[in-house]
Amino acid sequence: MSGQEPKLVCFSCKFGWGYVADQGSLAAALPRWVPIICSGKIEVETILHAFREGADGILILGCPDGQCHFQDGNYQLQKRMTLLGKVLDQFGIDHRRVRTVFALDPEGKSIVKRCAEMIGELRLLPPLGKNGKGPAHGG
């Protein structure tokens, strides 16, 4: 990546990640942290929109199998990630730019750490082109 810090958007399930944490502190530490009702509600278009708006990577934090508040949200997300992989291929976007983690962290203690780890990995990838498409040319 260029000298600019990679922009990571982190979506996290409200029922499994950070629900007893100080939401204000998490939001201050992670300006692109988006708590959502269920990871299974994330659409492929939402992820593509984030890339078009300048995201360099997407981290989705969902509940483990058998622990989804809505019973099968994590399964729905896994199905969408399969579809997303095909779409990313069409746009020339490296699959390492999107990561899902299925675990529980009610206090949200690992959210900032997981985001920092992914940002570190994004730094090693070439920058995306305009509108979130493939690698930038000339860089």
Short mmCIF file of the C-alpha atoms (twelve columns), coordinates in Angstrom:
data_MODEL
# 
_entry.id   MODEL 
# 
loop_
_atom_site.group_PDB 
_atom_site.id 
_atom_site.type_symbol 
_atom_site.label_atom_id 
_atom_site.label_alt_id 
_atom_site.label_comp_id 
_atom_site.label_asym_id 
_atom_site.label_seq_id 
_atom_site.Cartn_x 
_atom_site.Cartn_y 
_atom_site.Cartn_z 
_atom_site.pdbx_PDB_model_num 
ATOM 1   C CA . MET A 1   0.000   0.000   0.000   1 
ATOM 2   C CA . SER A 2   1.074   3.594   -0.348  1 
ATOM 3   C CA . GLY A 3   2.124   5.664   2.679   1 
ATOM 4   C CA . GLN A 4   -1.524  6.087   3.577   1 
ATOM 5   C CA . GLU A 5   -3.061  3.932   6.332   1 
ATOM 6   C CA . PRO A 6   -5.404  1.260   4.895   1 
ATOM 7   C CA . LYS A 7   -9.097  1.873   5.492   1 
ATOM 8   C CA . LEU A 8   -10.720 -1.115  7.156   1 
ATOM 9   C CA . VAL A 9   -14.473 -1.392  7.641   1 
ATOM 10  C CA . CYS A 10  -15.401 -3.749  10.468  1 
ATOM 11  C CA . PHE A 11  -18.930 -5.131  10.706  1 
ATOM 12  C CA . SER A 12  -19.691 -6.942  13.966  1 
ATOM 13  C CA . CYS A 13  -22.733 -8.823  15.189  1 
ATOM 14  C CA . LYS A 14  -24.397 -6.945  18.060  1 
ATOM 15  C CA . PHE A 15  -25.307 -10.200 19.784  1 
ATOM 16  C CA . GLY A 16  -21.833 -11.736 19.843  1 
ATOM 17  C CA . TRP A 17  -19.322 -8.911  19.730  1 
ATOM 18  C CA . GLY A 18  -18.965 -5.965  22.097  1 
ATOM 19  C CA . TYR A 19  -22.506 -5.860  23.428  1 
ATOM 20  C CA . VAL A 20  -21.369 -5.220  27.008  1 
ATOM 21  C CA . ALA A 21  -18.489 -2.958  25.936  1 
ATOM 22  C CA . ASP A 22  -18.416 0.818   26.088  1 
ATOM 23  C CA . GLN A 23  -19.766 1.470   22.597  1 
ATOM 24  C CA . GLY A 24  -18.436 5.025   22.554  1 
ATOM 25  C CA . SER A 25  -14.881 3.897   23.277  1 
ATOM 26  C CA . LEU A 26  -15.029 1.238   20.581  1 
ATOM 27  C CA . ALA A 27  -16.443 3.700   18.065  1 
ATOM 28  C CA . ALA A 28  -13.721 6.230   18.923  1 
ATOM 29  C CA . ALA A 29  -10.983 3.616   18.507  1 
ATOM 30  C CA . LEU A 30  -12.510 2.256   15.305  1 
ATOM 31  C CA . PRO A 31  -14.147 5.002   13.233  1 
ATOM 32  C CA . ARG A 32  -15.219 2.467   10.587  1 
ATOM 33  C CA . TRP A 33  -16.708 -0.029  13.050  1 
ATOM 34  C CA . VAL A 34  -20.304 -0.865  12.146  1 
ATOM 35  C CA . PRO A 35  -22.305 -2.893  14.690  1 
ATOM 36  C CA . ILE A 36  -25.027 -4.816  12.871  1 
ATOM 37  C CA . ILE A 37  -28.010 -6.838  14.016  1 
ATOM 38  C CA . CYS A 38  -26.616 -10.074 12.532  1 
ATOM 39  C CA . SER A 39  -23.656 -10.955 10.328  1 
ATOM 40  C CA . GLY A 40  -26.067 -12.964 8.184   1 
ATOM 41  C CA . LYS A 41  -27.783 -9.733  7.157   1 
ATOM 42  C CA . ILE A 42  -24.714 -8.405  5.323   1 
ATOM 43  C CA . GLU A 43  -25.326 -8.417  1.594   1 
ATOM 44  C CA . VAL A 44  -22.657 -8.745  -1.083  1 
ATOM 45  C CA . GLU A 45  -23.677 -5.305  -2.335  1 
ATOM 46  C CA . THR A 46  -22.925 -3.794  1.094   1 
ATOM 47  C CA . ILE A 47  -19.359 -5.066  0.884   1 
ATOM 48  C CA . LEU A 48  -18.925 -3.893  -2.702  1 
ATOM 49  C CA . HIS A 49  -20.316 -0.492  -1.717  1 
ATOM 50  C CA . ALA A 50  -17.699 -0.222  1.041   1 
ATOM 51  C CA . PHE A 51  -14.954 -0.913  -1.503  1 
ATOM 52  C CA . ARG A 52  -16.410 1.680   -3.903  1 
ATOM 53  C CA . GLU A 53  -16.422 4.203   -1.060  1 
ATOM 54  C CA . GLY A 54  -12.713 3.697   -0.416  1 
ATOM 55  C CA . ALA A 55  -12.379 0.722   1.929   1 
ATOM 56  C CA . ASP A 56  -9.196  -1.283  1.479   1 
ATOM 57  C CA . GLY A 57  -10.514 -4.220  3.480   1 
ATOM 58  C CA . ILE A 58  -13.567 -5.619  5.232   1 
ATOM 59  C CA . LEU A 59  -13.622 -7.540  8.513   1 
ATOM 60  C CA . ILE A 60  -16.854 -9.291  9.488   1 
ATOM 61  C CA . LEU A 61  -17.204 -10.573 13.043  1 
ATOM 62  C CA . GLY A 62  -19.988 -13.119 13.419  1 
ATOM 63  C CA . CYS A 63  -21.115 -15.730 15.914  1 
ATOM 64  C CA . PRO A 64  -19.835 -19.313 15.870  1 
ATOM 65  C CA . ASP A 65  -21.948 -22.163 14.514  1 
ATOM 66  C CA . GLY A 66  -24.812 -23.000 16.830  1 
ATOM 67  C CA . GLN A 67  -24.628 -19.703 18.722  1 
ATOM 68  C CA . CYS A 68  -26.324 -17.283 16.338  1 
ATOM 69  C CA . HIS A 69  -29.128 -15.311 17.992  1 
ATOM 70  C CA . PHE A 70  -31.108 -15.724 14.765  1 
ATOM 71  C CA . GLN A 71  -30.187 -19.428 14.459  1 
ATOM 72  C CA . ASP A 72  -28.522 -19.425 11.043  1 
ATOM 73  C CA . GLY A 73  -27.059 -15.968 10.419  1 
ATOM 74  C CA . ASN A 74  -23.508 -17.289 10.394  1 
ATOM 75  C CA . TYR A 75  -24.520 -19.942 7.858   1 
ATOM 76  C CA . GLN A 76  -26.165 -17.254 5.685   1 
ATOM 77  C CA . LEU A 77  -22.956 -15.215 5.847   1 
ATOM 78  C CA . GLN A 78  -20.862 -18.216 4.811   1 
ATOM 79  C CA . LYS A 79  -23.100 -18.715 1.765   1 
ATOM 80  C CA . ARG A 80  -22.753 -15.041 0.839   1 
ATOM 81  C CA . MET A 81  -18.980 -15.202 1.234   1 
ATOM 82  C CA . THR A 82  -18.900 -17.982 -1.370  1 
ATOM 83  C CA . LEU A 83  -20.810 -15.731 -3.763  1 
ATOM 84  C CA . LEU A 84  -18.665 -12.741 -2.803  1 
ATOM 85  C CA . GLY A 85  -15.513 -14.672 -3.708  1 
ATOM 86  C CA . LYS A 86  -16.792 -15.044 -7.273  1 
ATOM 87  C CA . VAL A 87  -17.697 -11.357 -7.456  1 
ATOM 88  C CA . LEU A 88  -14.299 -10.293 -6.085  1 
ATOM 89  C CA . ASP A 89  -12.656 -12.391 -8.791  1 
ATOM 90  C CA . GLN A 90  -14.632 -10.494 -11.450 1 
ATOM 91  C CA . PHE A 91  -13.418 -7.174  -10.046 1 
ATOM 92  C CA . GLY A 92  -9.842  -8.380  -9.584  1 
ATOM 93  C CA . ILE A 93  -9.971  -7.869  -5.811  1 
ATOM 94  C CA . ASP A 94  -7.724  -10.065 -3.664  1 
ATOM 95  C CA . HIS A 95  -9.779  -12.328 -1.373  1 
ATOM 96  C CA . ARG A 96  -7.472  -11.432 1.530   1 
ATOM 97  C CA . ARG A 97  -9.198  -8.054  1.625   1 
ATOM 98  C CA . VAL A 98  -12.304 -9.653  3.152   1 
ATOM 99  C CA . ARG A 99  -12.150 -11.741 6.299   1 
ATOM 100 C CA . THR A 100 -14.774 -13.357 8.474   1 
ATOM 101 C CA . VAL A 101 -14.221 -14.379 12.082  1 
ATOM 102 C CA . PHE A 102 -16.747 -16.591 13.846  1 
ATOM 103 C CA . ALA A 103 -16.309 -16.284 17.611  1 
ATOM 104 C CA . LEU A 104 -17.806 -14.514 20.635  1 
ATOM 105 C CA . ASP A 105 -16.395 -11.468 22.402  1 
ATOM 106 C CA . PRO A 106 -19.180 -9.802  24.433  1 
ATOM 107 C CA . GLU A 107 -16.770 -7.313  26.005  1 
ATOM 108 C CA . GLY A 108 -15.292 -6.382  22.633  1 
ATOM 109 C CA . LYS A 109 -11.728 -6.670  23.916  1 
ATOM 110 C CA . SER A 110 -10.411 -8.329  20.767  1 
ATOM 111 C CA . ILE A 111 -12.192 -6.157  18.182  1 
ATOM 112 C CA . VAL A 112 -9.509  -3.447  18.099  1 
ATOM 113 C CA . LYS A 113 -6.747  -6.086  18.067  1 
ATOM 114 C CA . ARG A 114 -8.333  -8.025  15.195  1 
ATOM 115 C CA . CYS A 115 -8.772  -4.802  13.214  1 
ATOM 116 C CA . ALA A 116 -5.149  -3.797  13.828  1 
ATOM 117 C CA . GLU A 117 -3.942  -7.222  12.686  1 
ATOM 118 C CA . MET A 118 -5.935  -7.005  9.478   1 
ATOM 119 C CA . ILE A 119 -4.768  -3.449  8.796   1 
ATOM 120 C CA . GLY A 120 -1.205  -4.734  9.141   1 
ATOM 121 C CA . GLU A 121 -1.917  -7.402  6.542   1 
ATOM 122 C CA . LEU A 122 -3.615  -4.890  4.223   1 
ATOM 123 C CA . ARG A 123 -0.440  -2.785  4.287   1 
ATOM 124 C CA . LEU A 124 1.324   -5.648  2.510   1 
ATOM 125 C CA . LEU A 125 -1.150  -5.713  -0.392  1 
ATOM 126 C CA . PRO A 126 -0.979  -3.409  -3.429  1 
ATOM 127 C CA . PRO A 127 -3.450  -0.500  -3.310  1 
ATOM 128 C CA . LEU A 128 -6.856  -0.920  -4.899  1 
ATOM 129 C CA . GLY A 129 -7.696  0.934   -8.087  1 
ATOM 130 C CA . LYS A 130 -10.387 3.570   -8.379  1 
ATOM 131 C CA . ASN A 131 -13.895 2.655   -7.230  1 
ATOM 132 C CA . GLY A 132 -12.547 -0.355  -5.332  1 
ATOM 133 C CA . LYS A 133 -11.631 -2.275  -8.483  1 
ATOM 134 C CA . GLY A 134 -8.520  -4.431  -8.700  1 
ATOM 135 C CA . PRO A 135 -4.970  -3.260  -8.027  1 
ATOM 136 C CA . ALA A 136 -4.074  0.327   -8.862  1 
ATOM 137 C CA . HIS A 137 -1.940  0.716   -11.962 1 
ATOM 138 C CA . GLY A 138 1.490   2.273   -11.848 1 
ATOM 139 C CA . GLY A 139 1.974   1.569   -8.135  1 
# 
